Amino acid sequence: TTFDRKKISELTRAVEKVSKENIKPKLREPDKHVQFGGASVEPKTGKILAIYGGKNALEHYRNNADYTGVQVGSTFKPFVMAAAMTNGVRDPKGTREQPDSERTLVSPSSVYNGDNKLTLRDYDGTVWHDKDGKEWHQRNDGDEDKGPVSLRTAMQYSVNTPFIQLGMDVGTDKVRDSALAAGLSKEQLASITPTFSLGTSAPSAIRLAGAYATFAASGEQADPYSVERVEDKNGPVYDHKQDAQLKRAFDSNVANNVTDVLENVVQHGTGTSAKIGRPAAGKTGTTDENKSAWFSGYTPQLSTAIGMWRVDDQAKSQKFLSMRGVGGQKTIHGASFPAEIWADYMRGAL
């Protein structure tokens, strides 16, 4: 297999260290049923080098590194940015379907309104209404007004309103195409309503790490895999190397721009707890009602995604519980335990 024993034990150690220090189910009710999942993928090859699937395979039957149905929140925003820099925003005077030639490319310095609860608009500037005829007013985390901000700054502080509007201007179909090109799988994507751009999809940790690895590899995508070779008594039956193919998902300038923006998140934004003493790019993700928190990030050599959520394994109906109060913290963000685990693991793994 592709698994690296040293990296797997580093990842397990990092999760267990944060769990032991902060998650105390005997002391605090919210600390019950807390789960972690994580995966590390090598850019340019797609080798799955490490996974963390959960505490104990005898009590916990599901592999948390694979599909769990957990939404990834704002870790999805880089795919919106990549779509905007690849296809561009539509001409508000044009038709809904527009070729790239009629669109205007967007850059990290393009400015959007970052105020809280803005009225969402369609690409043509008309007020957007949902199927019940209601307007949509997107909240920012902490209900903060940020005023006019560049997309670089909006990513730095994970401001929602610029990215949901950018998704409308580019088209959520293009955002989906960008996520698929990066390497997310179609089955793990949500329906393309406006909030699609803010991470209502639930890709696995393996797929998310694999898609971020595409940015790490300057836009070249490799499917994640874990079986290197199969042999029987007569020799090799299967050899992955023959199948390994890199696909060009994004122009290298687009991918490197995304990396530059995500390096800024780690240096100066919501991801500062993920600093590892060398250049790294990454993004925090937190979902509605605090039901999940993520940190996904990479260096040129290694891409890793760490997720955290609450679900009672033994319950008849599996439903995600709020993480408010977990670890004695008011709310849990990707910047807290997931980023700490990520940084601790990456320092050891690299």
Secondary structure as UniProt FT lines:
FT   HELIX           5..22
FT   TURN            25..27
FT   HELIX           29..31
FT   TURN            32..33
FT   STRAND          34..41
FT   TURN            43..45
FT   STRAND          47..52
FT   TURN            57..59
FT   TURN            64..65
FT   HELIX           73..76
FT   HELIX           77..86
FT   TURN            92..93
FT   HELIX           100..102
FT   TURN            108..109
FT   STRAND          111..113
FT   TURN            116..117
FT   STRAND          118..119
FT   TURN            123..124
FT   TURN            131..132
FT   STRAND          137..138
FT   HELIX           141..143
FT   STRAND          148..150
FT   HELIX           151..156
FT   TURN            157..158
FT   HELIX           160..170
FT   HELIX           172..182
FT   HELIX           186..188
FT   HELIX           194..198
FT   HELIX           205..216
FT   TURN            217..219
FT   STRAND          220..221
FT   STRAND          229..232
FT   TURN            233..234
FT   STRAND          235..239
FT   HELIX           240..242
FT   STRAND          247..248
FT   HELIX           252..268
FT   TURN            270..271
FT   HELIX           272..274
FT   STRAND          281..286
FT   HELIX           288..290
FT   STRAND          292..298
FT   STRAND          303..311
FT   TURN            313..314
FT   TURN            324..325
FT   HELIX           326..328
FT   TURN            334..336
FT   HELIX           337..349
//
